[in-house]
Structures are given as C-alpha cells and as structure tokens.
Amino acid sequence: MGSQEVSTVDWQGKHVTVAGLGVSGIPAARALHRRGAVVTVVNDGDDDRSRAQAAELEAHGITVRLGDGATLPPSTELVVTAPGWQPDKPLFLAAAEAGVPVWGDVELAWRLRGTDGRPAAPWLAVTGTNGKTTTVRMLASILEAAGLRTAAVGNIGVSLLDAVLDEEGYDVLAVELSSYQLHWAPSLRAHSAAVLNLAPDHLDWHGSMEAYAADKGRVYEGNTVACVYNAADPATEDLVRGADVVEGCRAIGFTLGAPGPSQLGVVDDILVDRAFVPDRQKQAQELAEVADVNPPAPHNIANALAAAALARAFGVAPAAVRDGLRAFRQDAHRIEHVADLDSVAYVDDSKATNTHAAEASLAAYDSIVWIAGGLAKGATFDALVAGAAERLRGVVLMGADRALIREALERHAPKVPVVDLDRTDTGAMSEAVARAAELAGPGDTVLLAPACASMDMFVNYNKRGEAFAEAVRARADESA
C-alpha cells in the first residue's frame, strides 16, 4: 500500500521514554500519555525553563526527570527523541545495547497517522541544505489552489503531530524534514519526495558528509510515485539511484535550463513540465511564467520547480501550479526584516502571539532588545524568559498583561533593563520602538515578538506588525 499503509501500535501500558523537552518532546509526551502509554521524559537541562515545562507535564501525570538525559529508565520499551539529540548520546547507546528502538518526532507522527479513525494523508516530503521552508510553503499553496485540504508541516507551520491527529483530516501534507528528523525516521514512506541540494552542514552532528547525505537520502526510501532531484546537483541524483523505492516510482529532475524528458525546467521564461505528460519525449506542458514566482531569483525558481514537481506527482493540474505560485507570499509579520538603522536590525514577528512562537523567534537572534506584551490569554512566561535571558539586552513592555512578563523578567533576568510603558493605545508602538532604539547598540536586533495576542490594542496581529513597521520607517525617514 506504500504511503497509504498505516502502522498500528498498542500504546496502553507501553513504557515510553521521551528524550528532551521542547517543541517536539512536549507534544509527543502528551500524545503518548493520552493513548495510555507510561511516559517518562528525560532532559539534560535542569534550569528554570525546564522546571516550568516539567511542572506542566507532571500536572497531567507524566513523569519528568531533569538533569539526567543520559540514563535509560528501567522498563523502557521505546525511546522517542527530539531531533537535535546526537546519535552517540549515552541514552541511545544504552537503548541499542538493550534492544530498545529509538524513534524521532517524525517517526512517531508517521506511526500515529491514520489512527483513531482519522484518514491517513499521503506525505509530499522536502529536504535539502537550503530552501526547504520556501519550497514546502510553495507546495502547500499549489495544493490549496488545487482545492485540496493541506498544511505545511514539519519544521514549519502546523505541528506534524497536530496535523496527523487532526480530527477533520487532510487530503495531503507538505512536509519539511531536516537531516536530524530523517535520521530518526526509519519507517517513513512518502508518496513523493525531493532533495533540493546538498552542501556540508551539521557535520558535527552527523560525523561526516557521507553520513549527512545518507540521512538526507532516507527521504526517498519507499517513495511510491516520484523521487525529485536537482539536476544541477549530482549528489541529489546519486541519492535517488541508491534509494529502495516502490516499483514504478520515477526519478524526476528539475533544472533552471531547458528540461529533458522526465524533468521540469525553464524555456523562454516559462516553467515547463516534461515529466508528467503523455509523451515526455515530444511534449512539454506549460505550468507558469517565471514572473509568477515571487521573488523570481534563480534559487527561488528552483524551489518553485521542485514544488511543482511534487504537486504534479500528486496529480495537480497545471493551472493550480500557476495559481498557487501566484498566490504564494512570504508570511507577513513572521520574522520579517523591516530595516537596519544605525547597525541595528528591526524585525517584525507580530505573528508570535503565544509563548511557543515567541520562543522560536527569540532563539533566532543572539543579541535582542525585545518588544513584548498584550493579552496573555492565560499564558505563563517563566520558561520563555528563562530560555531567552542570556540573549536579552533590553526589554520594552506594553499591553494589558505586560506585568506578567515583567514579573518573569524580575525572576529570571533581573539585570536586563526593562522599560514598562503604562499605556495600551495604538500610539504606544511608536514610543516602544523609540525606547527600544535607546536600549539597542550596533549588532543588536530589535525584535517585536509579543508572546501575546493583540486585541487589547490592535484589531489583529497584522495591524500590530504594521504599526511597528511604520514606526521603524518613520525613524528611518527622520535620520535620512
């Protein structure tokens, strides 16, 4: 059955060790606990952030062991690991010696798909050293244009576990996969998959370029329809040649030049398909114009061709490829660089309306003046602040529930300068930007990542982000 096959596991009473707190470990622990597994979470860290996360899990009856991620708990029958944990960690060596399997978050999601009566959506998977996120989001846009219920998942967008457990179900998922995730996903079998490119990366984790490439190549294992490779990067085609795929699965190349048979490429500023046509020796199908790709830079055209190849492998019509590419835009107010002023970067992440999103945003920069606050919606901020404390150079708070963040800063980052704006009018954003500029120095990033909803001051997060960008541009105009 290939990508439609569903794996069933009886979780009731199964002793599962989840390795690592964080964006993958916490939802994995909760999902397993809900299915009756006996879950123990182990974590190397024992800091304020970890203790706050542990307390939330323990309140649901999940055991958490902090400060000891090396020892395999007794009776463990399965280890589910966060993707970043290196394979040579003592925990995994102990698991191997005891004959205990190790799964990653992707493997767990793959095993849980199609359970509880939900349909098992096929996966269109994308990996590579660069361009994964853009390609997956382009692919999702194309699939949506074709009228399919889909989501961009994996390292981006909707949580992969949330997607496979969604009650309504999806027609197909566009899945971004890192080399870490692929390493720990032995039974993943995608409908079709693409490796965009290969360059040395994460070699400290994988140990060698060969091991890194091999883990990337896992995305092709068991593909049923198409293995998409980059004709300009022979290493990606080599991975296709070495893959064990379902009989009839095809190798499909993409190129910025004129395509040969079984390829997608570019002719006279037109994206064309010579792979999914009745006679690929003599026919070519127009998909879109280069001008439909935004921005039409070469690397982005390559991303569009890879996305188009996966969509066409799933049977999407040419018009939907065109419409999906035309509709695609980078997310506004999501890690959006607004300007550089006096060697300080100003970044709008107004879409970070909760602590989870803000955590990812704060982790992206080394030296931050943070603009935060709004409606907390019952959230607590200790774990978020504790995790970011070392990177904070200053904080500007505004909004109705700013005191909750201020109190967390007092507990976990008492030496960080804090400006508390006692106002909730929309004009507060201009003052917030001005005060943040006073706190920032060369090399810093002024980051709007509120960790709160916007409705106390703005109609939505878009308006909040626009107010931030307008305030930054006004400062730029003043200094011009």
Disulfide bonds with the S-S distance in Angstrom:
none
